[in-house]
Amino acid sequence: MMYQLTQANQIPKDKGLRHFLRPLTGEEDLVTLEGAAWKRWRAIFNPGFSATHILTLIPKMVEEVNIFKDIVEKHARQNDMFYLEEATLNLTIDIIGRVVMDHAFASQTRHNELTTTLRKQVEWCTTGVNVNPLEYINIFRPFVHMYNARKMNRYLTRELDKRYSAIQSNAKNPKNSVIDLALKSYLEENPSATGINADFKAFAMAQIKLFIFAGYDNTSTGAVFTYHLLAQHPETLAKVRAEHDGVFGSNIDAAASLLTSKPSLLNQLPYTLAVIKESLRIYPSVAALRDGQPGFSISSDSGQNLPTDRCIVWGDHYGTHHNPRQWARPEEFLPERWLVPEGDELYPTKNAWRPFERGPRNCIGQELALTEIKLILALTIRSFNVKEAYREFDEMKKNPRGWNVNGQRAYMMRRGGGHPADHYPCKVAFTHRMEDQNAIKSSICR
């Protein structure tokens, strides 16, 4: 049925999604555009998100993950509780800044006007369907939206003008961020341009904000739940670490320089990728929302015809990913299902895995998201043991004991998309290998 909704047919995105994104991206963005306009802009941005191009950006990503690693190391030394989602959110936002516009937001280490304002704007976004009736008469919302939008656009206008000037002044060796490639496409279409057309600038700014939001809403969540599932399954964690030893060698600290000089090494981690895909299966953070159309019906598995006119059609990724008719042993964390041959009981059903949706309107950033999570694991998973700290958190907040969903305290909460409950409070500790390596370095420095 999901295939009928997003692959075999192309029906418009839900109006509530447009309502939610409008304060963030304005009237036009790659999520809500339709038809020829969507095809044109998707073609402009596609090259920047190709697998080949993403590999060239890994050295910049390594720099940001190293900052994240230093932050986690500080928490390991202090043995304090912190919110892993907050750390991964700042990391993914900083990576997107480097990848999309070759700009250092530095959100991990200090206040940034754009990213802080964007996150505040998201908190004020609504689909227009509210549980609390007072939300419909919130007189402050439009003024907050206007104020935040003005701050974000001022910041991005300044940075886009810098990128444009840099490309014009260094045409033989331009930068290779996503926006640089889009600006090159713009200059090829407009060779006599003396500046960025207002329409192009507005759309480019909308996409930058959309890309930051997508990392906020998907990649960081995927990273947190992957850490969580590995902590719950030590045998799987051991296999991931062994794979990293085989590719990067036994010196944990050498992985960063190796990946900077040979980014393609990241593609030699099939088991790690299987772990990430299985994590995204168990904890998909988004769903597919479409506006039902006159004359468009969906056929159920039993052959029943389901009209969609005047309906919101909700493609439930979580339900699909946990459906025993689509997945063998769906509630079990089994990365091996992504490595078995076709015909095996565990082999995934075609079209059943949809964390980035499928079809022509799939997520443009899925290759970047998978690369980010692989890189985060490659540079941290052998150094630290991550353990959730919900008991300590609940005692601190005086929450009821036994608070969980389906037996899991680390359940997903809706904040735009799905996010780990209470931002995933945790503690981290050095692995024994990292402790030994630190001891050796300390003795050398004396």
Secondary structure, DSSP 4 states (H G I P E B T S, - for coil): -HHHHHTS---PBPHHHHHHHHHHHTT--TTT--HHHHHHHHHHHGGGGSHHHHHHTHHHHHHHHHHHHHHHHHHHHHT--EEHHHHHHHHHHHHHHHHHHS----TTTS--HHHHHHHHHHHT---S--SSGGGGG-TTHHHHHHHHHHHHHHHHHHHHHHHHHHHHHTTTS---SHHHHHHHHHHHH-TT-SS--HHHHHHHHHHHHHHHHHIIIIIHHHHHHHHHHHHH-HHHHHHHHHHHHHHH-S-GGGHHHHHHH-GGGGGG-HHHHHHHHHHHHHS----EEEE--TT-EEE-TT--EEE-TT-EEEE-HHHHHT-TTTSSSTTS--GGGGTSPTTSTTSPPTT---TT--STTS-TTHHHHHHHHHHHHHHHTTTEEEEE-HHHHHHHHTPPTT--BTTBSS-EEESSSEEEGGG-EEEEEE-HHHHHHHHHHHHHH-
